[in-house]
């Protein structure tokens, strides 16, 4: 079996002719196969015996029946839930704000997303539903947000 963590950089883009492996990866990450209508993605995976460096960006049509699956699979929590978690709030705040002075939490979350998102992903508006994977921190995080019938998924894992 071919491993994605074999010391080779693996990159997949929505402009690739063969989408088979990318769809397989996204299905595994999301917990379901995303609708191919308007699907955009950039997947970069690297790993060897000493660590990993994965960066995934996906934008797909929001299907109401898929949202609960995504929330469970990615263990999504709202920014408010993150800040209310005694074991997570400090790491979450460092991820979102870095060393910056604290502003409004949702403003800072939207700024974090807009700074890190890919050009094909939607901006995180004030009306977006925004969630992060439980225990997201500076080394490994996942942000998910909605915009006008679309879901945007962005993750970073280095370790």
N, C-alpha and C positions, 0 to 999 in steps of 0.2 A: 504494500500500500504506500502511496506517495504521501509524504508529510508536508504540511505547509511550514513546519518549523525545522527545516533542513539546512539552514545557513544560507538560503537563497531568498532574495527579495521577491515577493509575489505581489503583483499589481493587477487589479481588475478595474475596468471602467465601463460605464454604460455605453461608450462608443466602440467597445470591442465587438467583433463579429460573433465570436463564440461566447455566449453568456452562461453556459452550463455550470461551470465551477463557481462563478460569482453568485448565481441563484442558489446553489447548494449552500454556500457560506452564509448568505443573507437569511435563508430559511432556517439554518441552524441557530444563528444569532437572534433572530426575531421571534422564533417559535412558530412561524408559518411562512408560506411562500407569498411574498408581496405581489400585488397586482402589477402586471407588466405595463399597463397603460400609464405613460408618463414617468415610469421608473427611471431615476437617475442615481448613480452611485460612483464612489471612488473607494476602493478597498486596497489597502497597503498592509501586507503582513510580512513579518520577518521574525525568525527565531532560530536560535541554535542552542547548544548546551548551556550557554551562560545567561540567556535571557530572551526577552521578546520585545518587539516594537510594532504594535498594531495600531493602525489609524483607519477608522471606518466612517464613511459619510454616506447616508442613504436618504433619499426623498421618495416617498410613495403615497399613493392615494389612501386616504383614511377610510377604512372599512370598519364600521361600528362594531362588528362582531370580532374583529382582530384586536381592537384596543385592549380588552381585558387580558387577552393572551400575551400581548406585548408587555403589559404592566406586570404580569406574573413572571414571565420569562426573564425580564430584565430587572426585576425587583425594584420597580420605580416608586419613588417617593417625591412628594412636592418639596420645594425649597423650604416651606414652613415646617414640614415634618423633619427635614434634615436639621434645621436649626433647633428644633425641640428635642433632638436626640442627644442625650448627654455624652455618649461615646463617639458621636460623629460630628457634632456641630462645629468644633474647632477646626477639624480637617476640612470640612465643607466650606467654612468661611475662608480659610486660607486658599482653597482652590478658586473660589469665586472672586475674592477681593485681593488676594496676594497681600502686599504690604500697604495697599491703599486705604485711605480713610473710609470708614463705613458710610455708605449712602443708604438709600432705601434698598432693601434686600432684592425685591423684584427688578428694580432698575439695574442693580449690579449683576443679577443673573442674566438679564437680557443683554447687557454689555458683554459679559463673558461669552455667551452664545454667539453674538454678532461678531466678536473678535475672532472666534475659532471656526465658525461655519465655513463651508465651501460656497463658492459663488452660485451654484445651482440650488442651494438651500435657502429657504425663506428666512427673513429676519424674524426675530422673536418679538412680536408686537405685544402691546399691553393686554390684548385679548387672547393671547395664546395660552393653551394649557402647557405647562412646563413641568418636567419631572427629571430626576436624576436617579441613576442606579444607586441602591443602598450602599453606603460606605464609599461613595466616590471621593477620591482625594487627588492630590497633584500628580501621583504616579499612575493612577488608573481611574478613569471616569467615563461616564456615559450620560449624555443629555438627550432628551427627547422632547420635542415641542410640536404643537399643531399650528397650522395656518391655512385658513380658507380651504378646508377639505383635504389637506395634505398632512402627512407625518414626516418630520425631519428627525433623523437619528444620527448622532455624532458621538464617536467614542475614541478614546486614546488609552492605550495600555502599554506601559514601558516598565519592564522589570526583569 
